[in-house]
């Protein structure tokens, strides 16, 4: 649908089919940068989940044309117009988000070029992406780790894009923590920042913060929606008088968090040929169980915390391998099917890292226990 509606100069429309809406886009009736990003993002996600490069082959030239259109609209690697972090509860820093969205377009194109073996394109667009990221860091750094207005969204965009790496990542992280504290650990992010929030906290092993935010029952948050009778996710954090949709996927990124953070199921290679299982128990949650049906078969993760430690069971499908991170926060003596890890069948023990015992396994069912 996106490709069918691509504008003559290469931009992607805000809606597909195109109905004439072009809010704060870069011209040629193309949509805002964040909405345009859905095209390339979806292609890459389809490849990541199914390892079928035909979708990349089919749409590569359309994405390249789109990126070249965006490239023609800036002389300094930055953009000013955008809808920003849509439905954020704080004033939006549109130039920052627009520029990060542009960076992400180019980075995804570089990834696609590498997948297809287009080495010259991969090199060219990787170099361009780095130049954009550096420009973002220099343009929006306000000193002491603060980016743009220093809101939750601003700090998350800087950390997620890597722009903070150009300046002082640790300082940027501290500004983010202060932004959370100022809101009493409630989010103020919009539809993009909320997804990014979970990504940033997961990769920094701070699911305790993600859980605290997701578990809030008053405004704003998913708990507030539920407490006010919602059975589906609203378009806005606030209750609507029917001007806005009450059945909208925009804040549905919390569902991804259940799988990637609580269960710890993540892809480590396209199609889940290699799998990373790294659960991040948090808060007062004592049990989580779920599965993802990959193209190779069912990937399952289940854990339960009890007085003696933690039980953790994993299913890995055939023709795949996995790296499993076993939390040591509820016990440091680890067994699999009653055997010490060093003696357990089918396990290569890697060692300890960041509060986890890390092992590599092949396909099969594994039953880990940690004891205090």
C-alpha positions, 0 to 999 in steps of 0.5 A: 500500500505504501509503495503504491501511494509513493509520491512522484519525487519519492516521499511516502504518504501519511496514509495509504491509500492516500486521502490528501492528508500531509501534516507537516511533511517535507513536501510533495504531499508526503507525510511527516517523517515519523509516519513515513518511517513506517514503510522502511521499518515494516520491511526490515521487521518482516525480514527480521521475523521471517528471514525472507529477503524477497520483501527487501529485494522488492521494495529496496528501490522504493526505499532508496528513492524515498531516502534520496527525496529526503536527502534532497530536502536538507542541506545540513542533515537535519529537518525542522518540520514533523508531527514530533512524538505524536500525542506526547503530553509535553511540548514537542521538540519537532526538529530533534524527532524529525532528524532522528527519523531521517537518520533511522530511514538512512540506517535502515536503507544501509541495512537493506543494502547489506542484506542484498550484498549491495556493498557500495550502497551499504557503505555510502548510506552507512557513512551518511547515517553517521554524518546525520547522527553526528549532526544531531548530537551537535545541534541538539546538545544543551550541555550536561547531557540534556538534549533539546528540552530535556523531556522524556521523549527528547532524552529517549530519542537521543539515547535510542538513536545513539546521538547521545554517544556523540556527546555524553551518554551517561549524562544523557541517561541521568537527565532521563532519570530526572525526567521520570522522577519529575513525573513520579515515574509516569510517562509523558511520551507519545506514540514513538517515545513510548515504544522507544522507552521500552527499547532503551530500558530493555537494552540497558537492563532497567526493566525495573523502571519500565515495570514501574511505569507500565504498572501505574494505575492513575493518569497517564498510562494503560492502568488509567485506561483500564480503571476508566472502563477501557477494554481496548487501547485509546488513541490518546492518554486522556479519556475522549469525548468520542473525538478520538478513537477508543480502539487504537494500536498507537500505544500498543508497544506495551505488548512487545514489552511483555515478550521482549522484556518480561519473557525475554524472547528476542531475535538474534538473527533473521527469522529467529535462526539464533535466539536470545532469551533474557527475561527481566523480572521486575517489581512485584511480579512473581510469574510470567509465561508465554510463547512466540510461534516463529517460522522454526517452531514455538519459542517458549519462556516461563519463570516463577519466583518462589521462596527458595529461588526461581524456576525458569523453563525454555523451549527452543525449536529445531534447527536453531540455537539460543543464548539463554540468560538466567537471572541470578537475582533470586539465587546463584546456584544454577541447575538444569534438570537437576544437574549443575550447568557444567554437567547438564546435557546440551549446554555450553556454559559461557559464564556470568554477565550483568547479573545473569548466568549465560549459557548456549543451547541447541533445540529442546526443552530446558528446565533451569532452577536457581537456588538461594 
